[in-house]
Amino acid sequence: MTYIPTIHKINPASSPSSSSSNDSPPTNYTPIYSPIEPNTLEEALSGPDSHLWQAANDKEMQSLFKNNTFNIVPRPPDQNIVSTKFVWKIKFPETTNPIYKSRFVARGFSQVPGQDFTETFAPVPRSTSIRLLLSHAAANHLHVNHFNIETAFLIADLDKVIYAEQPKGYHDPRYPPENYVLQLNKGLYGLKQSVYLWFNHMKDSITSLGFKQSDADQSMFIRQTDTDTTILGVYVDDFLVLSNSIQQIHDLESELSQFYTVRNLGPVKRFLGMDIYRPTPTGPIYLSQSTYARKILHRFGMQNCNPAKTPFPDTTQLHKRLDNEEPADETLYREMIGSIGYLPTYTRPDLAFAVSKLSQYLSNPSVLHMQATKHVLRYIKGTLDYALYYGPSSEPHPYGFCDSSHAADPDDRKSHAGHIFFFNHGGIVWESGKESVVAISSMESEYMELSEAAKEAIFLRKLSASIDIPINKPTLILTDSQSSLNHVKNNVKHARTKHIDTRFHYIREVYMANQVDLQHVPAVDQAADIFTKPLALTKHAEAIKLLKLVQFPSVSRI
């Protein structure tokens, strides 16, 4: 029996969101924050925006019906029935024309392992890969367009027989929900295997068009001809499409249309929460998370706070909560750190140390940790429009810095270390974190961080080679520790360092193989210093220059 949903007709003109044929970002960025995303169907259909949510629900059900996502069948005995619900999201709530989205989803936690699913893994590109693509495009004057695949999860056929509850509010009276359920044909959103099934379907389609999958990042694909090169970065149903020919991008859109409903959103302006600005179609690229940062401040009621000039005061010395220290709201603290943590994931290396440090106290935060977190939000308030910049460079090879602060943690005396690599003027990858073992000396902690930086350098080299970005000389890593350099190059002081774990000697292997080069840099020019400890105001300002952060040139301020 085919399921025929009961659709509530809504006048399209009544909804500003329904007037748009796609979900591309509006161009008018006047920030507003009034729309509220409902949690239940009752909330969605009883609030002031009920007609918009009803229209979104109807559109979703029509899409499911069009894609033959399920059939209605008698409720089978002794079978697991997956529960379902609607999920609502407002896209671009900071604009004057937000888009109301509804998804009918399966509640994956109610699936039975082995019965309802087996394989679930699907790759997504690392943030490093996304930045590398955009950096490469900016340096080589490539076009970058944003494709979106409509109802991606509803395309691939299921690999298991799965039954699910009917959608609340759309019951056909001929098939009461207590006696009838949905037999799913497609990978409904929320199912544990949906992303896995979609990715494999997409990969088969892409490779049939002549694309080769990167062996360094499975979410990246490249196709080369005698005259043109096209590179894809795939994040679930969103594609970054790079090419030296705009005609090739349009041709790819036509090719993909034989498999999917493709929306070409034009030159990329927003991707994974990043604001992307190019003054010309093939010019330099600015990456920012200004919009997202503003959302964070509003979410936690800090939009009117006094700005701070550093993430931490340089006197900050955080430690585990003591018995006599007042505990903080653990749920709120985790929400705040989780929200802030998305900023250094993509565009804000200056926040990497703060997030790494505060994340150490997620299980038992004190009011001191909460105060420090609010100080970070105040710093974000004062630096909302910091951005990465990529453009043509006279140095077409990545190079990096690494540093360590010996025994910096007062609780376990482990060192805090970090590194950053630059490519085409901007940061391409960075990391800040506590080292895994206690270092007996500063040389030892610096030596261990050199190995971590070397791993990143080798990955960059492999990733670049897989998408035809040539790196034809060793990757330079700079450190301000002369003693660690000596230990790599000359294996001196062996008696004092013979206890170091074998895995930290990786740096020697890649150095001797001429894959990385090592040089000393004065401490004043050490770009990785900001990843290891809080800095005073003057040093922090200098560190921002070393990180090469700039002001985002196209923003609407609060």
C-alpha positions, 0 to 999 in steps of 0.5 A: 500500500502506498502512503498518501500524506494528508497535506495542509495547503498553505498559500505560498505568498503568506510565507517569506521563506516559501518565496525562495526556490533554494536555501542560498543565503539572503543578501540582506544581513540585518541581524535579528534574533526573534525567531524561535525553533520549536521542540515539539509539534505542539509548539510549532503549530501553536506559536506566532509562526505556526503557519510557517512551520506548517508550510515547512512540514507540508513541504517536507512530507511532499518531498518524502512522498515524491521520493517514495521514501516509505510505504504504509504497511500493517504493523508487523509482530515481533519487529522493532519499530523505529520512533520518529519525530519532526525537527525544525531549524531556522536557517539564517535567523540573523537576516530579515528573511529567515528560512523555516526548515522541517525534517521528518527524522527517524530517532536513530537511538531506537534502532537495534544494532545488527538488526536495523543497521551494521555499517554507519561510518561516512567520511567528512572533510577535515577543516584543514582540507576545507581551508586548503581548498580555499587557500589553493583557489585564492592563490591560483585564481580558481572559481569556487561555487557551492552546490547543494543536493536536495534530499540527499539522504532520501536517494540511496536505497536502504540496506535493511528492512526497517519499520518506523512510526507514522508522522504525527499530524499526517495520519491517513484515517484509513491507516490508523497508527496503532495498526499501521507503520511505515516500511522505509525504502530510503535512508530517512534522516536520522537513521544511523546508516543514512550518511553511510548509504548516501556517501557511497551512492555519491562516491559511485556517481562522482567517480563514474564522471571521471573523478579520482578520490583523494587517498589523503581525505576521502571527501575530496575528489579531483578530475583533470583534463588537458586544459581544466582541473575540477576539485570537489570537497564534499561535506555530506550534501554540500559541495565546494566546487573548484575549477579554473573554468566557470564553464566546467562548473556549469558542465559538472552541474549538468552531469550531476543532474542526471543523478540528483537534484542539484542547486548551484548556489553560485560563488560560495558565500557561506559554508559550514558556518563560515562567512566567505568573502571574495572581492572578485570572482577569482580574487583573494578569499577572506574566511570569518565566523562573524555571524556565528560568533554573534549567535553565540553572544546572543545565545548566552546573553553576552551581546552587550558585554564589555569587550576584552582584549585578550582571551585570558588575563596573563595572570590566569592559572586555572586548576581542577576545582577544589573542594572549597570552590563553588561548582558551576552549572555543568550543563551550561558550562559544557554548552558554552565551551562546545559553542565557543569551540567551533570558532577555532575549528575553522577560522579562529586560531587565537582561541585555540588555547582558551578552548583547549584549556577550558575543555579540561574542566568539563566534568567538574567546573567551578565558578572560576572556570565559568568566569574565565569562559565569560571572559573568552566571550567578552574577547569574542565580542571585541574581535567578532570580525577577525578573519583568515586571508588567502591570496597569491603568495611568493612562497607557494609551500606551506611552512609551520611553527611549533612551541611548548610551555614546559610543565604548564599544567599545575595539576599534573605538570604536563606541558601545553604545546601547539603548532600552526602551518601557513599557506598562501598568506593564511593559517591552514592548520593549527592545534593547541593541547596538553602533551600526553606524557610528562616532559622532564625538561623543556627540550623534551617537551619541545622535541615531542611537539616537533614530532606532532608538527611533523605529522601535520606537515606530512599530512599536508604534503599527502593531501596537497599531492592528492589534489595536484598541488605540488610541494617540491621541497621539504616542509619548513618547521620553525622552533625557538628551541635550539636544544631540540633542534640539536637533538633531532639533527645530531642526537646529542644529550642521548643519556638524558633523553634515552627514556623518550618514547619511540613514537616521538622520534618520528621527527628524526625519520622525516627529517632524515628523509628530507620531507621536513626541514627544521630551523631556529626562530627567535622567540619574538617571531614565534607564531605558535607561542599563543597556543601554549599559554595566556599572553599579556596584552602587548604580546597578544597583539603581536601574536595576532599579527603573527597569526596573520588575522585580519578584519573581515571586509564585508560585515553588518555589525550589530 
